[in-house]
Each structure stands twice: as structure tokens, then as C-alpha cells.
Amino acid sequence: MTAAIIDGKAFAEELRARVADAVPGFAAAAGRAPGLAVVLVGEDPASSVYVRSKGKATTAAGMLSLEHRLPASATENELLEVVRLLNADPQVDGILVQLPLPAHIDEAAVIAAIDPAKDVDGFHVVNAGKLAVGDRSGMVPCTPLGCLMLLKEQRGDLSGLDAVVIGRSNIVGKPMAQLLLAESCTVTIAHSRTRALSDVVRRADIVVAAVGRPEMVKGSWLREGAVVIDVGINRVAGAEPGKTRLVGDVDFADAMGHVGAITPVPGGVGPMTIAVLLRNTLVAAHLRQGLPVPEGI
């Protein structure tokens, strides 16, 4: 058995194209383009790359891209003031504060300060609560929603399937489980304290690995024909001295002979996150203007 490789990059490009196609209609109705503001505190290299990529993607989709950079020494109050101004800015439909923040800033306080209607990351407790009670009118976190899109593209109706989510973070694990529950899956959230983890994973039709441990999930853990979504992005030593490579939380080569379909790392879930961010910004813009959200996004 050879697994199908789920091409997240191609799906993300299609989603970005659909979003871009819908932007002119919004602009004609609202008299402006949708706007996304990204706030970066400090000079973390990975965060800087992400912010640059998000800015390029936003502009390419025909949206207004706003970037606010603060030094690593910025106080929590200074950051909260930027958030307050963005909340009040009518041009801004989405606010994304790039995480992680410096240690002296309370991430929870910053997330709580964002207008839930502009919280395109879907991290605000109002949006988390809506997702938990099955209310899809709120913003849904980008990575889990992207994972769900890939799953539904691969399997169609997910109703009745057994799903295991490995990882219980507020960013991926918990919202992923809520999304799968809403699709009528039977969901187990597994984590580092789960006993006999391999046995738990082995019964699943769907496995979403978001635990942050390189190649932890082995092929022998996986049920034949399962669909595996690997959210992990781990940098490990490469074959050559001084070189590194990216791997997921699943041992990809080992899993290929067991599962029905699997996302690669890189090129699987990663590209979906920015594509769904653009989608969420467009949705937020329509909701804020009282316009119907376009179908197909």
C-alpha cells in the first residue's frame, strides 16, 4: 500500500485564488478593500519571515496590508495601545499579533484586547467559546480550519469516523477537536500523558498530529488506510554536517506504507495557514459590513 500525498500547497493556492476573486465584489460594495494588520514585537527571525510572507500574500490577494513593528523592549501597554488603535480603525478587518511575544508581555492579555470581530487568528475567548458550542459565526483558528479543509477534500463526509488529535494546545489541538466534533466524528484528544498512545492512535480513521516532537508517530501506530494530517514543523540535523531539514511529527517514510493519505512536511499544512488567514480576513470584512459571505471560501 502506498499512501496518497495530500498537496496542501496546491489546495492553498486554489483557496487564495478564490479569495482574490471575491475581493473586487467586496470592494465594490464597501468602497474599500479588506484590511489586515499584522503586529510584530521584536526581531525574531522566524516571526519576521512569517510576517513578510503574510504581507505579500495579503497584497497579492488585493487586500490592504498594514504592518506595525515594535522593538523587543516595547511595554505591554504600548502594544495594547497599538491594538486599541487598530480596533478603532475602520480600514482594518483583521488584526494578527504575531506570536510568540517577548516574555515580559502577557500574551493572554493582548489576545483578550483584540476586537473578537477582527480576531482573524480565532484565539479570543469569545471566538473559542463560539467554536466550543458549535456557533460558526466566530473566527476559527487558521491552522485547524486548514486541516479540516484538507480532510474534507480527501475524504468528503467525515461523519462517524474515529479521529485522534495528538496535542491539546489552544492554537491547534483543542479547536481541531471541536471542528471534527462538528463534522460528527468520534474524537479523542491524546497528549504526552496519554497511556498506550500508540494503541489509541491505531484505532483512528483520521490522525491529526500536532505535538511538536519530530517523527514521533511511527507507521506501526497507524491504521491501514487512515488519513494523516501532520501539523508538526520540526528542524532536525540533516545528512550533511551543519545542515538541517524540516520534518513533521509523523515519520513520513515509515507511515507511507500504512496509511491511505498523508500531508508532507513541508508542503502540507503549512501553506494552508496563510491561505486561511486571508479567507478569515475576507469573512471578517463581510461580516463587519453586514454583507453575505461569498460561497466557496
Secondary structure, DSSP 8 states (H G I E B T S, - for coil): ---EE--HHHHHHHHHHHHHHHHHHHHHHHSS--EEEEEEES--HHHHHHHHHHHHHHHHTT-EEEEEEE-TT--HHHHHHHHHHHHH-TT-SEEEE-SS--TTS-HHHHHHHS-GGG-TT--SHHHHHHHHTT-TTS---HHHHHHHHHHHHHHS--TT-EEEEE---TTTHHHHHHHHHHTT-EEEEE-TT-TTHHHHHHT-SEEEE-S--TT-B-GGGS-TT-EEEE---EEEE-SSTT-EEEE-SB-HHHHTTT-SEE--TTTSSHHHHHHHHHHHHHHHHHHHHT----TT-
